[in-house]
Every structure is written in structure tokens, then in C-alpha cells.
Amino acid sequence: MSGRIFQSVIVQMKEATDRVIGVIDSEGNVVACNELAMVGTHLGRAASAIADAKEQTVVCDARTFKLLGGWNADYDYAVFVEGADEQARCICVLASIAFSEAKTHYEEKYDKTTFIKNIISDNTLLADLYIRAKELHIDVHAPRAVFLVRQKEKIEVSTIEVMQNLFPDRQKDFVFGVSETDVVLIKELPLGADSKEISRIASQIETTLNTELFLKSVIGVGSVARHLRELAERYKEAMVAIEVGKVFENDKMIVHYDNLGIGRLIYQLPTTLCEMFLNEVFKKNSIDSLDQETLYTINKFFENNLNVSETSRKLFVHRNTLVYRLEKIKKLTGLDLREFDHAIVFKVALMVKKYLSSRDDDFVS
């Protein structure tokens, strides 16, 4: 954002106070000030004090500082007023309101990233979308992919910077944070781009964050948005991909919404319906009656496409031993896993059980 926007606000404040008022960026550079000689100077100590502070206002080097927007370590700008007294604090608070309003107005009118962020947050009316897209010279019909990058810890400024450097075209590709752990990439795709291209981009993000920042991330990928108005829905798909993947594909770092299969369906079901299903399937004995060794055998049997010989080889057991185990499972549950229809029901039941367990864990945490 240009410092001239802040400077224009400062000019309007001249008659209200004789105190020195200015704005610094996150590195401590003075970008606007009613004392013109200070513009371009560096207030490094103040920048560090602001980043480390937990109070609403900070006093450093006989100046009072306050962030524009929220109060966190990753800020863009802060306003400062000469003095460390109560009057300086009051002027600083009032000035921050004026600067914040000017900043918000500028971003909503001229900033493409803010516009895209408002779209995925469902904060833009359809009629306004077309008007603003035309004003900002954004192609509404260009195909785009939505990537949601989630980290276990709070995101760092370096995460966004690395991704912005990875996709430097600020006119077509947009990178921004949406929460303490999530970063979004809206990537414009070439015409005819297929799922392989989208997977390649996701892998590139995952590899880069891992090698440059040593960060483990999970990436949710939505379907391709064929129109700008579809971005909000594709963003929701990327969130669902991460949530469903956490339950059914927790070994994967990249999860595509289009590949979730039956897991996506189960995730959307009410828990009461899931519990009813399990009770109907396991009338003889509860699924909890199966020990870990039996469940391991069942999963291996599914992994090997219900092939008895191949499964016994992978389990390092005799074929007859596996058949005996399958017969035991049939007696306990009433389901013969060698029959395709029974195997499908059992597979779905295992997934439903896993989903319910994950819900219980979320409730406890």
C-alpha cells in the first residue's frame, strides 16, 4: 500500500494537533509523517518492541505506537505519536482509527488480493463481483485452483513470503493467510490444465515448504473453479478435503476433494445415522469386539482386493490359517468377507467407525 494514502490522512490532521504523527511499516521504516524529514528514516527498535508486545499501545524512544488493525506479531503498519503521556496515547488511538479506515478503503477499492479474499469468504455480492472484477482487470472466466495449506503450528510471515516467491505473478496468483494455521493460494491455471498439473503444483508447495522452512503441511485441494464466483465453493471443498483426509487419509500430505470417494459421503452424515448403521450391521456382536490382530487381518484382506492367497503371503501365514480367521470373523459379525457384498458393507462400517472415533476425539480435545 502506498504511503501517500497515509500522508493524505496526516495532512488532514495538521489542524487538530501539533504533535508529530507518522506511520511505520513492519520493518520500522517511516512511510508517512507530518515531519517530512522523518519519512524514509528507520525506527528499528520500535519495530522490534511492537512485534514483541502484548499490550494495545507501546511506548518506545519517547513515542507511543499502536498497530493498524489487530495486535499480533505479523503486522503491516503501526501509527506513532510523539510523546509518552496520556494525550499522546489518546491521539495515537484516534489516529489509528483514521488510518485503519483509509487502509481498508484503499484495499477494498484497489487491492486484488483483498477482493479475492472477500470472494472466498462470501463477503461479495454477485453483482458487485462483476463490477469490481472489471475495475481490477480480473478475468472472471479464467480457470483457477484453490490450495489450502494447513500447518500444525501458527503460520509465520516466512511461509507466505516463500509461497509468494514461488508464485510471483501478483496479478493472477494470490497468496494470503486466513487463520493462525492456514494459508490460501488461488492459482490461475492455463487452459486445458488437468489434474496432473494441479497435483504438480500441490507437490511443489509441499516440497518447498519442507525443504526451505522445514515445515510439515497438509494441503487441501478443491475442484477447478471455472468462474470467479465459484471460488468460495472451491475454498470450502479444500477445507473439507483436509478435514476428511485427517480422518480417512491421515498419511497423505496432499488431499484432493475430487478423490475423497465414500469418505466424503460419510463425513456429511449425522452421527446418529452412523451409529444406527453400525448397530444394524453388527447385530450379533459390536465392532468393538474385534481385536487389533483381527482388524489388521481385515485391512490387509481389503488391501489385497479380497485375494486369500495374496493376503496370506503378505501376512506370512498359511492360506488355511487365513481362511480360519475369516470364518471366525463371519461367526462374530455374520459377514463373510469373501463375498463382495459383505465386504463392501464391512469396509463402509470400518470407515464409519473411524469417523465416529475422530468426532469423539475432537469433542474431548
C-alpha positions, 0 to 999 in steps of 0.5 A, a space after each residue: 500500500 502506498 504511503 501517500 494514502 497515509 500522508 493524505 490522512 496526516 495532512 488532514 490532521 495538521 489542524 487538530 494537533 501539533 504533535 508529530 504523527 507518522 506511520 511505520 511499516 513492519 520493518 520500522 521504516 517511516 512511510 508517512 509523517 507530518 515531519 517530512 524529514 522523518 519519512 524514509 528514516 528507520 525506527 528499528 527498535 520500535 519495530 522490534 518492541 511492537 512485534 514483541 508486545 502484548 499490550 494495545 499501545 507501546 511506548 518506545 524512544 519517547 513515542 507511543 505506537 499502536 498497530 493498524 488493525 489487530 495486535 499480533 506479531 505479523 503486522 503491516 503498519 503501526 501509527 506513532 505519536 510523539 510523546 509518552 503521556 496520556 494525550 499522546 496515547 489518546 491521539 495515537 488511538 484516534 489516529 489509528 482509527 483514521 488510518 485503519 479506515 483509509 487502509 481498508 478503503 484503499 484495499 477494498 477499492 484497489 487491492 486484488 488480493 483483498 477482493 479475492 479474499 472477500 470472494 472466498 469468504 462470501 463477503 461479495 455480492 454477485 453483482 458487485 463481483 462483476 463490477 469490481 472484477 472489471 475495475 481490477 482487470 480480473 478475468 472472471 472466466 479464467 480457470 483457477 485452483 484453490 490450495 489450502 495449506 494447513 500447518 500444525 503450528 501458527 503460520 509465520 510471515 516466512 511461509 507466505 513470503 516463500 509461497 509468494 516467491 514461488 508464485 510471483 505473478 501478483 496479478 493472477 496468483 494470490 497468496 494470503 493467510 486466513 487463520 493462525 494455521 492456514 494459508 490460501 493460494 488461488 492459482 490461475 491455471 492455463 487452459 486445458 490444465 488437468 489434474 496432473 498439473 494441479 497435483 504438480 503444483 500441490 507437490 511443489 508447495 509441499 516440497 518447498 515448504 519442507 525443504 526451505 522452512 522445514 515445515 510439515 503441511 497438509 494441503 487441501 485441494 478443491 475442484 477447478 473453479 471455472 468462474 470467479 464466483 465459484 471460488 468460495 465453493 472451491 475454498 470450502 471443498 479444500 477445507 473439507 478435503 483436509 478435514 476428511 483426509 485427517 480422518 480417512 487419509 491421515 498419511 497423505 500430505 496432499 488431499 484432493 476433494 475430487 478423490 475423497 470417494 465414500 469418505 466424503 459421503 460419510 463425513 456429511 452424515 449425522 452421527 446418529 445415522 452412523 451409529 444406527 448403521 453400525 448397530 444394524 450391521 453388527 447385530 450379533 456382536 459390536 465392532 468393538 469386539 474385534 481385536 487389533 490382530 483381527 482388524 489388521 487381518 481385515 485391512 490387509 484382506 481389503 488391501 489385497 482386493 479380497 485375494 486369500 492367497 495374496 493376503 496370506 503371503 503378505 501376512 506370512 501365514 498359511 492360506 488355511 490359517 487365513 481362511 480360519 480367521 475369516 470364518 471366525 470373523 463371519 461367526 462374530 459379525 455374520 459377514 463373510 468377507 469373501 463375498 463382495 457384498 459383505 465386504 463392501 458393507 464391512 469396509 463402509 462400517 470400518 470407515 464409519 467407525 473411524 469417523 465416529 472415533 475422530 468426532 469423539 476425539 475432537 469433542 474431548 480435545 
